[in-house]
Amino acid sequence: VAEQTQALSTLFQQGRRTREQQANETIASNKRVLEAEKQSIDARLVLKEQEIKALDEAQVKRGEIVRRDTEDYRAITAEISKLQQERLDKESLFEVISREIRARAAKEKADSRRNEIQNETDLITTELDRQAKNIEAQIERGEVVEESGLTTIEQLERAKIEIRIESRERQREVGFLTVQDQKDIDAELQKLRQEQDQLEDEQRNRRLQRERNAGQRTVEILTANIDTLIQLEQIAGERRISRQPVDICQP
């Protein structure tokens, strides 16, 4: 079981590293695209600034006071504002998408860890079931004392339910659960604790029944011994009687 658990753990870890690497590569690729787009916008902004500068120089050459309230200036200024806003929007979109990618990767990583824990639990509980069935078979073959074997089986039953409860608690602690996932795990934990209480009652009843059965067997053995003693005494009495001399009366 330990080797199987380690092998599964290695596979899950490799999968998580792969998904995390893919997320980082996607973000890095998006970042390169963003930088290229920003450079393009910045180049266009530089051109617009040059257009404004050209308008200023043209007014100076004509001997006019530089005024920036003309239609040409307003048109260029509007285009500059539009480009600046486009730049901000692209940066904001990149951050939003990056957060979504990281959140999705974190959720997948958490889900992978939960699956790993569940697989480990399945392996262990399957092994506990195998051990319990093996002991039952040994009891039937007379290779194990019944009382000792049944006590071990009860220990395995308790260990199994405890491991299942611990597993669900560990899965909850991993985090990144949806509201429904949280509700489902809480419901499963409640059900498992109820099963644990029921198991304690069942084991207690089984022990009481075994004690009653053992008491009944003791009574049956004692009764059989008494019957045997009575029979032996009857046989001995009959033999004593048969050995006594018989008086023969003459007429």
Solvent accessible surface area in square Angstrom, and as a share of the most:
residue,aa,sasa,rsa
1,V,70,0.40
2,A,83,0.64
3,E,150,0.67
4,Q,101,0.45
5,T,29,0.17
6,Q,116,0.51
7,A,54,0.42
8,L,50,0.25
9,S,13,0.09
10,T,52,0.30
11,L,115,0.57
12,F,41,0.17
13,Q,74,0.33
14,Q,85,0.38
15,G,22,0.21
16,R,28,0.10
17,R,140,0.51
18,T,67,0.39
19,R,77,0.28
20,E,83,0.37
21,Q,107,0.47
22,Q,100,0.45
23,A,12,0.09
24,N,87,0.44
25,E,94,0.42
26,T,61,0.35
27,I,18,0.09
28,A,43,0.33
29,S,44,0.28
30,N,46,0.24
31,K,85,0.36
32,R,158,0.57
33,V,83,0.48
34,L,9,0.04
35,E,59,0.27
36,A,58,0.45
37,E,61,0.28
38,K,27,0.12
39,Q,123,0.55
40,S,56,0.36
41,I,2,0.01
42,D,49,0.25
43,A,55,0.42
44,R,105,0.38
45,L,27,0.14
46,V,81,0.46
47,L,100,0.50
48,K,39,0.16
49,E,94,0.42
50,Q,99,0.44
51,E,70,0.31
52,I,17,0.09
53,K,124,0.53
54,A,55,0.43
55,L,46,0.23
56,D,21,0.11
57,E,83,0.37
58,A,36,0.28
59,Q,15,0.07
60,V,92,0.53
61,K,173,0.73
62,R,150,0.55
63,G,68,0.66
64,E,83,0.37
65,I,147,0.75
66,V,61,0.35
67,R,141,0.51
68,R,144,0.52
69,D,70,0.36
70,T,56,0.33
71,E,124,0.55
72,D,84,0.44
73,Y,5,0.02
74,R,120,0.44
75,A,54,0.42
76,I,18,0.09
77,T,71,0.41
78,A,61,0.47
79,E,73,0.33
80,I,15,0.08
81,S,60,0.39
82,K,149,0.63
83,L,8,0.04
84,Q,90,0.40
85,Q,96,0.43
86,E,56,0.25
87,R,65,0.24
88,L,103,0.51
89,D,73,0.38
90,K,54,0.23
91,E,48,0.22
92,S,62,0.40
93,L,104,0.52
94,F,22,0.09
95,E,79,0.35
96,V,58,0.34
97,I,61,0.31
98,S,1,0.00
99,R,139,0.51
100,E,95,0.43
101,I,13,0.07
102,R,126,0.46
103,A,58,0.45
104,R,132,0.48
105,A,17,0.13
106,A,27,0.21
107,K,53,0.22
108,E,69,0.31
109,K,96,0.41
110,A,5,0.04
111,D,47,0.24
112,S,6,0.04
113,R,74,0.27
114,R,20,0.07
115,N,81,0.41
116,E,3,0.01
117,I,3,0.01
118,Q,62,0.28
119,N,52,0.27
120,E,23,0.10
121,T,8,0.05
122,D,66,0.34
123,L,41,0.20
124,I,61,0.31
125,T,14,0.08
126,T,87,0.51
127,E,40,0.18
128,L,21,0.10
129,D,53,0.28
130,R,133,0.48
131,Q,63,0.28
132,A,16,0.12
133,K,140,0.60
134,N,67,0.34
135,I,23,0.12
136,E,81,0.36
137,A,33,0.25
138,Q,47,0.21
139,I,33,0.17
140,E,150,0.67
141,R,140,0.51
142,G,62,0.60
143,E,106,0.47
144,V,45,0.26
145,V,111,0.64
146,E,89,0.40
147,E,96,0.43
148,S,64,0.41
149,G,1,0.01
150,L,40,0.20
151,T,56,0.32
152,T,50,0.29
153,I,12,0.06
154,E,7,0.03
155,Q,95,0.42
156,L,22,0.11
157,E,50,0.23
158,R,83,0.30
159,A,33,0.26
160,K,57,0.24
161,I,10,0.05
162,E,89,0.40
163,I,43,0.22
164,R,83,0.30
165,I,18,0.09
166,E,92,0.41
167,S,2,0.01
168,R,37,0.14
169,E,51,0.23
170,R,80,0.29
171,Q,6,0.02
172,R,84,0.31
173,E,136,0.61
174,V,44,0.25
175,G,23,0.22
176,F,120,0.50
177,L,39,0.19
178,T,67,0.39
179,V,113,0.65
180,Q,109,0.48
181,D,47,0.24
182,Q,64,0.28
183,K,121,0.51
184,D,62,0.32
185,I,6,0.03
186,D,58,0.30
187,A,58,0.45
188,E,71,0.32
189,L,2,0.01
190,Q,112,0.50
191,K,123,0.52
192,L,11,0.06
193,R,102,0.37
194,Q,93,0.41
195,E,50,0.23
196,Q,46,0.20
197,D,84,0.43
198,Q,104,0.46
199,L,25,0.12
200,E,78,0.35
201,D,66,0.34
202,E,89,0.40
203,Q,2,0.01
204,R,112,0.41
205,N,87,0.45
206,R,89,0.32
207,R,88,0.32
208,L,80,0.40
209,Q,79,0.35
210,R,38,0.14
211,E,110,0.49
212,R,139,0.51
213,N,60,0.31
214,A,43,0.33
215,G,35,0.34
216,Q,99,0.44
217,R,122,0.45
218,T,72,0.42
219,V,84,0.48
220,E,95,0.43
221,I,107,0.54
222,L,100,0.50
223,T,66,0.38
224,A,54,0.42
225,N,75,0.38
226,I,95,0.48
227,D,66,0.34
228,T,67,0.39
229,L,113,0.56
230,I,87,0.44
231,Q,105,0.47
232,L,101,0.50
233,E,102,0.46
234,Q,105,0.47
235,I,78,0.40
236,A,36,0.28
237,G,16,0.15
238,E,113,0.51
239,R,145,0.53
240,R,131,0.48
241,I,121,0.61
242,S,87,0.56
243,R,187,0.68
244,Q,112,0.50
245,P,128,0.81
246,V,127,0.73
247,D,131,0.68
248,I,143,0.72
249,C,119,0.72
250,Q,149,0.66
251,P,174,1.10
